[in-house]
């Protein structure tokens, strides 16, 4: 099939590349000329494991192309995906200016039947608004469909190529048949293509992300209780995760969720709920818990240093909001850095992929290290903000030789408390008792 993808951000580039991988002819459209030039020349613009290989292969074989011209992009396409930004507005709602702007432009350009698909995460009722915008200037036949994405950064290629389910919102039998054929290669193992109305499909995306965010915040609340009651959150997690009604995933406590989806989508659903006269109290609490959790390590660090961090060097492992991505949007690390800098600390940070993006935001406010051990040189403490695999089993002997002070504040519970206590570290994590060496020599005076 011939497909157009409008927008070459995270969702658009993954979508376009993966559809090309199954033999479709895909042309991606973006207004950023320099970005389109980079992509056309084989320079991928996002970090996502496994994507570059597919991207380069399909670019080379001519199934994947890029243009700045919307007219060129949709000319031969039967299916047009809208993978456009929906940034959070000041009131918490999703800003639809890009989606609706392109929809109006499409109305001026359409000359034959096409399926216009909202791939972006959009509020309930957006399909109707897109349809209205197109119809202002085009009176011919077309369908508007809601087809939300469920891609996890870091494993997006696998998520797209082997989806748990595909959700398609449409009342059109013609669109349904075409999209069933389009997605059939991705569900050969029997996972469902779930057809529903457009509004239900739009709400499904928000409901999924909000439920997962709720699981995370619930477990972080349990972690808070564990610290106050002397329980171990790891034991609690294993105890409840074995219940098939609950499941094991998204039960790991930490310093909160971030990224481009959960924070924005939860806020948007709360705002949409208020617009129809409903107070979504659970989600309002989820937001409050997550905002608090991002700074959960700060009081622990302040107490350790007796409230005085001026001139203290803090090493930071992890800047991305999660491992296997360079995305720092709403990353807990940024909130921690802001607080530590305000208290007079000096920060040396390392992340395998996200340092360039962080440098664009923070400039020279912190020191960016060449590797995870370089930033530990003469550090008074180490803070772990992202659970990259290379941080899980570090060379502790090397850590000991370069750090000024053996103190670790772990926001992702990477280490076994008993083992790290044996190594002589003062160690605090989330929902577990602190590991304090018997001699207490690492306690800062």
Secondary structure, DSSP 8 states (H G I E B T S, - for coil): -EEEEE--SHHHHHHHHHHHHTT-EEEEE-S-HHHHHHHHTT---S--TTHHHHHHHHHHTTSEEEES-HHHHHSS-SEEEE-----B-TTSSB--HHHHHHHHHHHHH--S--EEEE-S---TTHHHHHHHHHHTT--S--EEEE------TTSHHHHHHT-S-EEEE---HHHHHHHHHHHGGG-TTS--EEEE-HHHHHHHHHHHHHHHHHHHHHHHHHHHHHHHHT--HHHHHHHHHTSTTT-STT----S---SSSHHHHHHHHHHHHHHTT---HHHHHHHHHHHHHTTHHHHHHHHHTTT--TT-EEEEE--SSSSS----TT-HHHHHHHHHHHTT-EEEEE-SS-HHHHHHHHTTSSEE-SSTTGGGTT-SEEEE-S--GGGTT--HHHHHHH-SS-EEEESS--S-HHHHHHTT-EEE-SSS--B--TT-TTS--
